């Protein structure tokens, strides 16, 4: 099962690390406590849309880019775990006649 908070945390952490920035850097700029930001990145806390916007701004990332990446990740995870549906042969009793 894909959890939005976990995917969001992964994407935000990856972006922060790619920029070589610390939790302290982003927490100060986004006006969020260091501990809470850490919990968001670990997927332990749900972030409000206002907080996500503030974190994205601190990272210099448009929210649309963050959510697009989350959608791609969710799609990959869903495809990987989707059960294979086998076609069922039609049975005579399932056929409805118009006659």
N, C-alpha and C positions, 0 to 999 in steps of 0.2 A: 504494500500500500504506500502510495506517495503522500507525504505530509508536506503541505505548503511551508510550514514554519521551518522544517528541516532543509528543504531545498533553498529557501530564502537565505537561511543562515550559511549554507555552503557557498552560495553565489557571493554573498557579501564578504565572507572570509577570504574567498579566493581573490576577489577584486582588491581587497585591502592588502593581502600579501603580495600580489603582483605589483602593487605600487610601493612595496617596501615600507609600509606604514604600520604603526603599532595600534593596538586597541586604544591606548591612551590618546594618540593623535586624533583618531576618529571620534572617540567619546567626547573629547573637549570641543571639537568643531561642530558635532551634531547635538551638543547639549544633552547628552544622555550619560548616565553613570557607567563607569567602566564595567562593573559587574553585570549590569543589565545588558549592555552591548555584547558582552561575552556570552551570556545566556541566549541571546538572539542568534548569535553566530553558531552556537552549539545546537540550535533547534529546540531549546528547552522553553522558550517564551514566545508567545505570539506578539508581534509588533503591530501597533496601530498604523494606519496609512500615513498619518502625520509623521510618525517616528521613522517609518521607512523612507519617506520623502526627505527627511532631515539627514538620515544616514547616506542616502544616495547623493544628496547635495555635497556632503562632506567628502565623499569619494569622487566627486566630479562625474558621476554616472547618471544618465537619464533613467528614471524609473522604468520607462518602456524597455530599455536594454536589459535591465535586471529581470523584469517579468517575462520578457521574451526568452531569456536563458532558462528561467524556471520552467516555462512551457515546454521548451525543447527537452530538458531533463525529465520532466514528468512524462512526456510522450515516449521517450526511450524506455523508461521504467515500465510504463504500461504495456508497451509492445513486448518487452522481455518477459512479463509475467502473465500475459493474456493467454487464457486457455485456448486450445485449438478447437474450433467448432467444426464438427463433421456434418456433412449434409445428410439429411434423413430422407430415405426413400418414401415416396408418397404411398399411402395405403389406401385401398379401395374405400374403406369406410370414412376416410377423411374427405373424399370427393363429394361435393354437393352438386346435384343435378338441377338444372334449370327447367327440366321437363316436367 
